[in-house]
Amino acid sequence: MSTTLSAPPLGLLLEDIVRRHRPRQDAGSVPGNIPFLATVPFDRFGIAVATTSGEVFSSGDAGVPFSIQSISKVFTLAMALQGGRSAALWSRVLREPSGTSFNSLVQLEAEKGIPRNPFINAGALVVTDHLLEETPDAAAQLLRFLTEQAGNHAPEPGQHAPFIDEDAAAGELAGSSRNLALAHFLKDFANLTQPAGVVVENYVRQCSIMMTCVQLARAGLFLANDGQGTTGRVLAPSEAKRIGSIMLTCGMYDAAGEFAYRVGLPGKSGVGGGILVIVPGQCAICVWSPRLDAKGNSLAGTAALADLSDRTGWSVF
């Protein structure tokens, strides 16, 4: 892959990206079943780039915490693949694009309780169940992992270290009937070992972790750096590469093909408006803007990443 960062420098480029892509009118949508997300101002926009050489560039609202939602699935998958237990996980969840809604009940029943990939909700519930076999609080374990990978940097004045917004989680859990249905389907097909309610509660609390663009870019850097994190090795290089491949094919809900066409990089979105993107060997990028397109991905964030990819030459193609 090529880069053309000599003009302008990356810091100035990110400032221009913010100027061009910060929303000027309230377009797009927010999920109806997560009340907290409707309270976020539509014009929030932040972007951060953490490089494998140790530099961090950011602009806009990159220091404002937001709900990471399904971006958490990248990190729970990484945790599940640690310690040589990948074979046990991959016997329970596939690695194929779903082609249906991320919370489809019909597909899960038709395929006898084996989710298509770990980034749709059913697959993420299986990953959480896998983690709960080792720890009674998978959400707290994920929070510790993310805090460590973000570098344990002292927050700027007025900012927070990553945290679980328990009030937001309670509100989201109250609207989680479909996730509970998915969990009961999985349980009926003997693809959950823990109680369905416990798995869903942990899953929702994982999604309710609050982080900034800067923190998420730092936390995801091991995926761009052959599995090497801020405090040591997180994954084998082969496992980091494989997570990147699943991000590319499955990470953007039903728009994975369109995102690969426009941006050309592995990414994982969340309905909180964040997108984490990996440039192998170079950097991790996090962009956040809360209003979503019809597929559940950040409208402004996707456009900004396409612009950034065009202007830097960053692509896996």
C-alpha positions in Angstrom: 0.0 0.0 0.0 1.2 3.5 -0.7 1.0 6.7 1.3 1.1 10.3 0.1 1.3 12.2 3.3 4.0 14.7 2.4 1.4 17.3 1.6 -0.4 18.1 3.8 1.0 16.5 7.0 -1.3 14.1 8.7 -2.3 16.6 11.5 -3.4 19.2 9.0 -5.1 16.6 6.9 -7.2 15.5 9.8 -8.2 19.1 10.6 -9.3 19.5 7.0 -11.3 16.2 7.2 -13.1 17.6 10.2 -13.9 20.8 8.4 -15.2 19.0 5.4 -17.2 16.3 7.1 -18.6 17.6 10.3 -22.4 17.4 9.8 -24.1 20.8 9.2 -27.6 19.5 9.4 -29.4 16.7 11.3 -29.5 13.9 8.7 -29.6 10.2 9.3 -31.0 8.3 12.3 -30.2 6.8 15.7 -31.3 3.4 17.0 -34.8 3.5 18.5 -34.1 0.9 21.2 -31.1 2.7 22.8 -32.5 5.9 24.4 -29.1 7.2 25.4 -27.9 7.6 21.7 -30.7 10.0 20.9 -29.3 12.6 23.3 -25.9 13.0 21.5 -25.7 16.2 19.4 -25.9 15.4 15.7 -22.9 17.6 14.8 -20.3 15.7 16.9 -17.4 14.6 14.8 -14.0 13.4 15.8 -11.1 11.5 14.2 -7.9 10.0 15.6 -5.0 8.1 14.0 -2.5 6.0 16.1 0.6 5.0 14.2 2.7 1.9 14.7 5.7 4.3 15.3 3.9 5.6 18.4 2.5 8.9 17.3 -1.2 9.9 17.7 -2.9 12.6 15.6 -6.4 13.7 16.2 -8.9 16.5 15.4 -12.4 17.6 16.2 -14.3 15.8 19.0 -11.6 13.1 19.2 -11.4 13.5 23.0 -15.2 13.2 23.7 -16.3 9.8 25.0 -19.0 7.9 23.0 -20.7 4.5 23.3 -18.5 2.0 21.4 -21.4 -0.4 20.9 -20.5 -3.1 18.3 -16.9 -2.0 18.0 -16.5 -3.9 21.2 -17.0 -7.1 19.2 -13.5 -6.7 17.7 -11.9 -6.7 21.1 -14.0 -9.5 22.6 -13.0 -11.6 19.6 -9.4 -10.8 20.2 -9.7 -11.8 23.9 -11.5 -15.1 22.9 -8.6 -16.0 20.5 -6.0 -15.6 23.2 -4.5 -18.6 24.9 -4.8 -21.1 22.1 -8.6 -21.6 22.4 -9.5 -20.5 18.9 -10.5 -24.0 17.7 -13.2 -24.2 20.4 -14.6 -20.8 19.3 -14.6 -21.5 15.6 -16.5 -24.7 16.1 -19.4 -22.5 17.4 -19.4 -19.5 15.0 -18.5 -19.1 11.3 -16.5 -16.5 9.5 -18.8 -15.7 6.6 -20.7 -12.5 5.7 -24.3 -12.8 6.8 -26.2 -11.1 4.0 -29.1 -10.5 6.4 -29.7 -8.1 9.2 -27.2 -8.1 12.1 -29.9 -9.3 14.5 -31.7 -11.8 12.2 -33.6 -14.6 14.0 -34.5 -16.3 10.7 -31.0 -16.9 9.6 -30.0 -18.2 13.1 -32.8 -20.7 13.1 -32.3 -21.8 9.5 -28.6 -22.5 10.3 -29.3 -24.4 13.4 -27.8 -22.0 15.9 -24.4 -21.5 14.3 -24.0 -17.7 13.7 -22.5 -16.7 10.4 -19.7 -14.5 11.9 -18.7 -13.1 15.3 -19.7 -9.5 14.4 -23.5 -10.1 14.0 -25.3 -10.1 17.3 -25.8 -13.8 17.6 -22.1 -14.4 16.9 -21.1 -11.8 19.5 -23.3 -13.5 22.0 -21.4 -16.7 21.4 -18.1 -14.9 21.8 -19.3 -13.4 25.1 -20.5 -16.8 26.3 -17.0 -18.2 25.4 -15.4 -15.5 27.6 -17.9 -16.1 30.5 -16.5 -19.7 30.7 -13.3 -18.1 32.0 -14.6 -15.1 34.0 -17.8 -14.2 35.8 -17.8 -10.6 34.4 -16.8 -10.5 30.8 -17.7 -6.9 30.4 -15.4 -5.9 33.3 -12.6 -8.0 31.7 -13.1 -6.3 28.4 -12.9 -2.9 30.1 -9.6 -3.8 31.7 -8.3 -5.0 28.3 -9.3 -1.9 26.5 -7.9 0.4 29.2 -4.6 -1.4 29.0 -4.5 -1.3 25.2 -5.4 2.4 25.2 -2.2 2.8 27.1 -3.4 3.7 30.6 -2.7 7.3 29.6 -3.8 9.9 32.2 -6.9 11.6 30.6 -6.8 15.2 29.8 -8.5 17.5 32.3 -12.2 16.9 32.2 -11.9 13.6 30.4 -12.3 10.0 31.6 -10.6 6.8 31.3 -12.7 4.2 29.5 -15.7 3.2 31.6 -19.0 1.3 31.4 -22.0 3.7 31.4 -24.2 1.5 33.6 -27.3 3.8 33.3 -27.0 3.6 29.5 -26.6 -0.2 29.7 -29.7 -0.5 31.9 -31.7 1.5 29.3 -30.3 -0.6 26.4 -31.0 -3.8 28.3 -34.7 -2.8 28.7 -34.9 -2.7 24.9 -33.0 -6.0 24.3 -35.9 -8.3 23.6 -34.4 -9.4 20.3 -31.0 -10.1 21.7 -32.7 -12.2 24.4 -34.5 -14.0 21.7 -31.3 -14.7 19.9 -29.7 -15.9 23.1 -32.6 -18.3 23.7 -32.3 -19.6 20.2 -28.6 -20.2 20.7 -29.4 -21.9 24.1 -32.0 -24.1 22.4 -29.4 -25.2 19.8 -26.9 -25.9 22.7 -24.6 -23.1 21.5 -24.6 -21.3 24.8 -23.1 -22.7 28.1 -24.2 -19.8 30.3 -27.8 -18.6 31.1 -29.2 -16.5 28.2 -29.9 -13.5 30.5 -26.4 -13.4 31.8 -24.9 -13.5 28.4 -27.1 -10.7 27.1 -26.4 -8.5 30.2 -22.7 -8.9 29.7 -23.0 -8.2 26.0 -25.0 -5.0 26.5 -22.5 -3.8 29.2 -19.7 -4.4 26.7 -21.5 -2.3 24.1 -22.0 0.5 26.8 -18.3 1.1 27.3 -17.5 4.8 26.7 -14.2 5.7 25.0 -12.8 8.5 22.9 -11.5 8.3 19.3 -8.0 8.6 20.6 -8.4 5.8 23.1 -10.0 3.5 20.6 -7.3 4.1 18.0 -4.7 3.3 20.5 -6.6 0.2 21.7 -6.9 -1.1 18.2 -3.3 -0.6 17.2 -2.3 -4.2 17.9 -4.4 -5.2 14.9 -2.2 -3.0 12.7 1.0 -4.1 14.3 1.1 -7.9 13.9 -0.6 -8.4 17.2 1.8 -6.3 19.2 0.0 -4.0 21.7 1.1 -1.1 23.9 2.3 -3.4 26.7 3.4 -6.5 24.8 2.0 -9.1 22.5 -1.8 -9.5 22.4 -2.2 -12.0 19.6 0.0 -14.0 17.2 0.5 -12.2 13.9 -1.6 -14.7 12.1 -4.6 -14.2 14.5 -4.3 -10.4 14.1 -4.4 -10.8 10.3 -7.4 -13.0 10.5 -9.4 -10.6 12.6 -8.6 -7.9 10.0 -10.0 -10.2 7.3 -13.2 -10.7 9.2 -13.5 -6.9 9.7 -13.1 -6.4 6.0 -15.8 -9.0 5.0 -18.2 -8.7 8.0 -17.4 -5.6 10.0 -19.9 -3.1 8.5 -23.2 -5.0 8.8 -24.8 -5.3 5.3 -22.6 -2.6 3.9 -19.2 -4.4 4.1 -18.9 -4.6 0.3 -19.7 -1.0 -0.2 -17.3 0.0 2.6 -14.5 -2.1 1.0 -15.3 -0.5 -2.3 -15.2 3.1 -1.0 -12.6 2.8 1.7 -10.6 -0.3 1.0 -9.7 -1.0 4.6 -10.8 -3.4 7.4 -13.3 -1.7 9.6 -15.8 -2.3 12.4 -18.7 0.1 13.1 -21.0 0.6 16.0 -24.5 2.1 16.2 -23.0 4.7 18.6 -21.5 6.3 15.4 -18.0 5.1 15.8 -15.9 3.2 13.2 -12.5 1.6 13.9 -10.3 1.0 10.8 -7.0 -0.8 10.5 -4.3 0.1 8.0 -2.0 -3.0 8.3 1.6 -2.1 9.2 0.7 1.6 9.5 -2.0 2.7 11.9 -5.4 2.3 13.5 -8.0 5.0 12.8 -11.1 5.8 14.8 -13.8 8.2 13.5 -17.0 9.1 15.3 -20.1 10.9 14.1 -23.4 9.8 15.7 -26.0 9.9 12.9 -26.3 6.6 10.9 -27.2 5.5 7.4 -29.9 2.9 6.6 -27.4 0.1 7.2 -26.4 1.3 10.8 -23.1 2.9 9.9 -22.0 6.5 10.6 -22.9 8.7 7.6 -20.2 11.3 8.1 -17.7 8.8 9.4 -17.9 6.6 6.3 -17.6 9.6 4.0 -14.6 10.9 6.0 -12.8 7.6 5.8 -13.4 7.3 2.1 -11.9 10.8 1.7 -9.0 10.0 4.0 -8.2 6.8 2.1 -8.3 8.6 -1.2 -6.0 11.4 0.0 -3.4 9.1 1.7 -3.4 6.1 -0.6 -4.1 3.8 2.4 -5.8 0.7 1.2 -5.3 -3.1 1.3 -6.0 -3.2 -2.5 
